[in-house]
Amino acid sequence: MYPETGTTKADVLAYYAAVAPVLIPAARNRPATRKRWVHGVGTAGAPGEMFFQKNLDHSTPGWVPRASITHKDRTIQYPLVNDPATLTWLAQIAALEIHVPQWRVDSHGNALPPDRLVLDLDPGEGAGLAECVEVARLARAILEDVGLEPVPVTSGSKGIHLYAALDGSQSSDQVSEFAHELARSLEADHPDIAVSDMKKTLRTGKVLVDWSQNSAAKTTIVPYSLRGRLRPTVAAPRTWRELASPSLHQLDFREVMKRVAAGKDPFAPVSGGRKEAGAASAHAADNRTDRRIGGGAEPATGQAGDGGDTDPRLEMYRSKRDRAGTPEPFTAERHQAESDGGTLREKFVIQEHRARRLHYDFRLERDGVLVSWALPKGVPTSKTQNHLAVQTEDHPLDYADFEGVIPKDQYGAGTVSIWDRGYYECEKWIAGKEVIATLTGADDGGLGGARRFALIHTGQASDQWLIHLMDPPGTPEGHSRARRPHGTAGDDDADSARDDDDGEAGAETGSGAALQASGFSPMLASAGTAADLAGKDWQLELKWDGVRALVVGDAAQIRLISRNGNDMSASYPELTDRSCWPEHDFVADGEIIAVGRNGRPDFGLLQGRMKLSKAADVAKAQASTPVRLVLFDLLFDAGGDLRRLPLSERRRRLERFFRPSGAPVDLSGVIDGDAARSLDVAHILESAAELGLEGVMAKRTDGRYVGQRSRSWLKLKVERTQEVVVGGWRPGKGERRDSVGSLLVGIPDGPKLRYVGRVGSGFSTSELKELRQQLDALPRKTSPFRDVPDADAADAHWVSAKLVGEVTFGEWTGAGKLRHPVWRGWRLDKAPADVVVEAGAGP
């Protein structure tokens, strides 16, 4: 990289790793432009090619933090040098010089006022470092007169940069004006050595006091950055005692590494938030600099990232709240994020906020504050439904532990409780644009474990975002099947309303207003096994194969609200007769089912009812497809909110609440904790399988109703298996683009296969590597199936029907397809002719 000194890229990487602890505080949250020498800086006779880069390439790793800055004619994404990994990545792409402005961005991607002032002391022809030192001393006297403590930085080129920390109360224009007047003052008092005019003809034998780098549009090389000169010199912070030394020189990277290793960081008063960085009200020596650049009578006590009383990022938070009238916290000391195996773990908290309307507050720790969004409809539990996220003001770190009542007439009045909290791993953070993170919550928290979310700005109002539940990192595309919103055309209509492992479905629209108005959200279960029940008290219920419904009753009516917020009362009028329910206000939870001729819930039969809304159609369907409502929880009763009570108490209240009244409503049967402990859960699941049911629900008897997905409710599903014959495959996407996305499978039926669906999950890494080779050896020009849907056949590759495998699945659909099949493995002991529909499991 530096041919004249033999300095290699390995040396560059080692240097930036060594100085990361002092360089990153100087660069944090500042949009970074880069000077890159991809093939090295060259020699005096053959200088290397350099290019100046602002915008990030598309190949930039997603984990590089960044900010989108809108200029007059375009928007540019800049990296933020906030962590050692990003600094290492910059070194790897030969970004030797890193330049940043004197201002930072907040969590919204907005520019904050400048928090430091810089003067670039640049010697003209005939002047050198000694003359720069002299001017630096003169400038120091003026800056100290106005309460600033300047820190010198030998630039690594020819001159000296002089920095001073500010309290963030002045704009870039105001700071530039002050710096310009200071430069003119130096020129007026010392015309023989200082000049403020940029013209080169005026600079001979003098030092230019370049004040212009305080402009919001300008950048300066960040302290501790390498320089792209013939020798690997550094923009090195120095002490004033060092500037007095006659041997003062520009330091190279090895010298700076030794200083940092010895614990020296002269730039700490600027980058570390020292009190000395504040402003005073003293007058300048010259009346033209008689102003208070710091902007306040008290010294600034907070800098970037301390979460303290004067952090400008918390100004909006403070301005909305009365410190004497609310128990909410106002300060928090900055802390080092905890480390787990070398990976920094930053905190998150999700708080249930019962204000004027129930919502959830989603907060991520970021650089000393909690970046916050309000989720009016809660945390999404389905990958097919995005929820609105409204970005609010940054909160102090102490808010991560806050629970309590915000008094009436105060901002955000209502009750705040912690729904879940823990740590998150950031995958991508573009301030004001996009965040991707995996959150790992408490064992009994609302998330139910680790969940990966994306927050994406809508591009509309500045605070309007969407939050999206993502697959875990590394999950192959096609692993989970996206489903259509309820009521749209297609074979999968039934799935979009079903209460299954995929969670709620459908695009978020205004149709959820009914549920939002009620202030209640359904609690959702997590997948589990019998082993998960050890050590806790549980009650068991059958898992009803129907449509989830919250029953909301007030003095005037009964409403049935679906799990994704739609009012479906018109579809089931036999359940909404007000005279059949208790007269007082209540909210209950249950499942609407249709019972088939065999006496068991039939989800396929229910499809004929769920799409109807016209009164005439509904009346006709009531006779042919009667429905029942099975109640299993009570959330609100006679003026009291029961959700914070344990399930055992809510069940007792439900049994007291329910009275048979002629309406087709039942209570879900319960195997209580004592009975459940005396039985083998595996036997209960066997009984459920014999009855043709999906499985059982296990619910913690001490669990509260959290209104989101939780490990307090577990779905223990009956596992069914079916042998199938592979007749084709579809290409994969993403990480599986060179392999197989899904297999098309069937069951022999005469000379062809009866198509029973596609299988895209359950394959091990080794199976995926071998799968394509196996299938490529069995090509076939025509389909071996009788009836493949066009959507599945469009990009299919057909193979000879010779390979037999086995899948697990939920159940058979009414159309004779496997629901949610998962690959178990090959059945090398079976021939295609041996494959039949498993006894008792057919459609």
Phi, psi and omega in degrees: 000326177234087187303324186292336179247358181071021182280122186262173175297325176301321177295318179298314179298317180296322180296309183293330174294322182289323185263001181308318182298337180253333179285318185300316176301330179282341184248348191305133175062023176248125179303124188256125168261154189232144167254122186245135172240086188299325181251023178091168185279348178079199182236177181300323181276340182217077182297146179286157181281131179242142169226148185263125186236131174252298185290146177281144175288160176294338181278000180300132178304144182296336184280354178289119178294148186205167177222141176263120181247126180269120176262187185300318188245356182195167176249131184240137174264120179252146171285154172247121184276078187252356183206159182299327181297318179294319178297319177295318178299319178297319177295322181296326179267017174064032172276082186291321181253135178241123183242138182222157175279179181269010179234161180245170172254150175269186183293343178272355184086009180271145179286131174272163174300154181299141179249009173205154178250145177223139171241127178262110181266104190247114183287135174278181180300132181091354176244163182211202185297325180298318179293324177297321178298318181297315179293324179300319179295320179295318179293325179301318182298318180292316182296321179292330178296332179258018172087015180253148179247099184285149177237125180276147176227115173291125197288347186083356177246263181240332192242210183225138170258137181243116182251151170215137180283142178242167182265005175077017181263357182242152178279168177299322179295320180292319179294319178298320180296317178298313181298323179295317179294323177297316179297318179294325178296316177298318180296320182293320183276335184224062185295342182283344185229334184246145177218143181251351181273139184285345185299128182296329182295340181265000191257356183301125179073007183235174179246123175284125173267090185278106182267349192290343183286001172274354175298144180299337183270355185257157177230161178227146178301133185287140175307139182081001175285146170293162173246147180271054179255182184297326176253148183282069177278170188226145168286095194253119174299140183229167173265161178293331177295321178297323181295338179280350183285134177292344180266013181305134179208168176287131184276146174264178191293327180291321178296319181292322178300320179295320180296315181294319179299331179277001177088014181270127173215083180299342183276355183307322179299337179267315185270344186258002176076038178290152179296331183295348182281359182283184183247153174241178183253017180293154180275152178285161178295330179249139186295343179284350175245023181279083179205164179255093182294334179286335172082019178194157181283335181259147176296147177287133181248359181229133175240187183306124169089005179268352180063017190273190189295337184242008177302120183298337179291342180259008181298317179296318177302312183293322184292337182271352189235147175264110185304325182277348187250356182227145178279001183295148181286154180239345180223163175197133178284141176294142179224163177277129178301142182293151183251138177231100181064032179092349179262127179291133180247114178260152188279154166226159171214141172240122185246136173277122188239105179268079178264214178306322171229144178296132171209175179239139179256122186252114189232130178241129175294131179209112175052045171091003173224169173260109175285131196230144173226145172262133181248098184300330181249018175084185181280130181296142180243003180229141178287348182262002181225117175273150176245152176292139174229120182256113182289131180247187182292151173299145180245153177292157185300327182297344180293343179297340180252005188280129167222141179159188182251121173275121189298158176302145180077356173267157179300128180074025184308134180148189184258131178246126176226152182277120180273322174194154176203160181171224183233157178226154175248120184277127178260328182201137178215107173249106186306126178079002185229307189202141175222133172233126184209149174255119182260133175243111186264190179287158182302323182254019182280171184293333180290332181073032180123214181267135178223142182252126184234151169241133172250124188230126178290139184283345185083001179263239179300151188299335184258005186268116178234169168239145174246133188232131175280126183251163170294154175301155179304137177087355178290126182295147176297145181089354180298320178243140185270121176288142185239157181283154172298151180304131175097356178269164185285153175134165183294338187262018182305319184297323183298330187292342179251355189287145176271091184223192185294337183282351179081194185286155183229173177099144178290144180286125180222183178293350181294346178276007185298329182296314179294318179299320180295327180288338180080010183237143177233145183288143174280139184241150184263156174255155177290142181210179177229171180300329181295336181289348186272355184294138171084000179231164175266126183231154165245146183248141175223158173292147176270112185278133185266080183210214181243128181292143180212130165268129180261114184249115181244133171229190185297334188261327191203170171244128177242144176249117185248127180287170184294337177257022167091008181272143175275112183248024182301321184295336182281340185225067184295336180293346180260355188245017176292113185300329183288346181269000183240160176304148187287334185280170177291142178201162169224122179238163182237139180193193183225131175270127182231155170244130184263126180279181182296334180278001176085007180244156178302136182235103183294325178298322178295324182294337181301329180292345178258323193293340183265357186269142176222336178289137186303317182295317180294320181294317181299320179294320183286336181299325182286320183275332183225078177291152179235162175228156176245123179256115181272139177223359178203157178231122187258327184213137184207122173051048176087359182244132176276119186261000191294335180272357176280154176294157182302321181302321179285322178296322178295318178299319179291326179295317180295327177285327181290318188281130174224122177305131188220018181098337177283151180284069183232135180229164170265140175293132179290147186232135165261108188287179187302315183296316180292321181297323181291334183275353182246155174277120182301327178300323179292323178296319178295323177298319179296319178298321179295318179298326179280355182076025180264163183290328185155208181229160174254131174249128184231131178297126182290339179261006184279144175268166181271104190268348176077012175213184179290142186210154174277000175284341173241126180237139173263119175253101188265145175291131180264119177253149180236154178208131173282143183219160176251132180277125180240357180181177179208156178244144182296151177273175178229166178059233182293343180254020184295335179263007182235220185244130177280314179202155175262141173262124190234158181206182179232132182305135180211086186077217184284347181236178177264141169275121184289128181240005173131185179239148182239120182237003183226164178099358182276138173282165180300318180293323178295320180297323180294324183271338189299312182299320179296319179298317184284324178297339180278355183233048184290152179212140185280328184245162182286136175276359182263159175274325198215055179279129177301148182303323182297326180278330184276345189304315183241025185282149170249123185272148177225159177296139187280075183239341186262133180245134176227183180226139179233156165258155182202167181282307180190176173272137175281167177298336179272006177081025178252156175285131177264125178055054178289144177229133184292132176256327180148174180282148172248083183291345180274359183242145173259157180307325181293342181278348187278124176222167174294128183300141183303131177077001185245001187286167180289000000 
